[in-house]
Amino acid sequence: MGIGKQLLQEADRQIKSCGGKTVSIAIIAESAILRRWYENHGFVAGQSKTFDHLPFTVLFMKKTLF
């Protein structure tokens, strides 16, 4: 249905309207499907980090807005 893509587009629009130039997110690193989805929407994988209170690794991703 494209709802995720629409949400990303609205977030981009809101961030740009406030003068922002980048979008940063954190996802579950072990989810290859989720990572690929975000990469297909312009995000680039960055640092991974584990947290004692979480049962998964967190992957930080970033997208530059044009």
C-alpha positions in Angstrom: 0.0 0.0 0.0 3.0 2.3 0.2 2.3 3.7 3.7 5.9 3.4 4.8 7.1 5.3 1.8 4.5 8.0 2.4 5.6 8.3 6.0 9.2 8.7 4.9 8.2 11.4 2.4 6.3 13.3 5.0 9.2 13.1 7.5 11.6 14.3 4.8 9.2 17.2 4.0 8.9 18.2 7.7 12.6 17.9 8.3 13.4 20.1 5.2 10.8 22.7 6.3 12.7 23.1 9.6 16.1 23.5 7.8 17.2 19.9 8.4 19.6 18.3 6.0 19.8 14.7 7.2 17.5 11.9 8.6 18.9 9.5 11.1 17.2 6.3 12.3 18.0 3.2 14.4 16.8 -0.3 13.4 17.2 -3.9 14.5 20.5 -4.8 12.8 19.6 -8.5 12.4 16.6 -7.6 10.2 18.0 -7.8 6.6 14.6 -7.1 5.1 14.2 -3.9 7.1 17.8 -2.8 6.4 17.3 -3.4 2.6 14.0 -1.5 2.6 15.7 1.6 4.2 18.7 1.3 1.9 16.3 1.3 -1.1 14.9 4.6 0.2 18.3 6.3 0.4 19.6 5.4 3.8 23.2 4.3 4.4 24.2 2.0 7.2 26.5 3.4 9.8 27.6 2.2 13.2 26.1 -0.8 15.0 25.9 -0.9 18.8 24.7 -3.3 21.4 22.8 -2.2 24.5 22.6 -4.3 27.7 18.8 -3.8 28.0 18.0 -4.8 24.3 18.1 -8.4 23.0 19.3 -7.3 19.5 22.0 -5.1 18.0 21.0 -1.6 16.9 22.1 -0.4 13.5 22.2 3.4 12.9 21.3 4.6 9.4 21.4 8.0 7.8 20.0 9.7 4.7 21.1 13.1 3.3 18.2 15.2 2.1 18.5 17.2 -1.2 
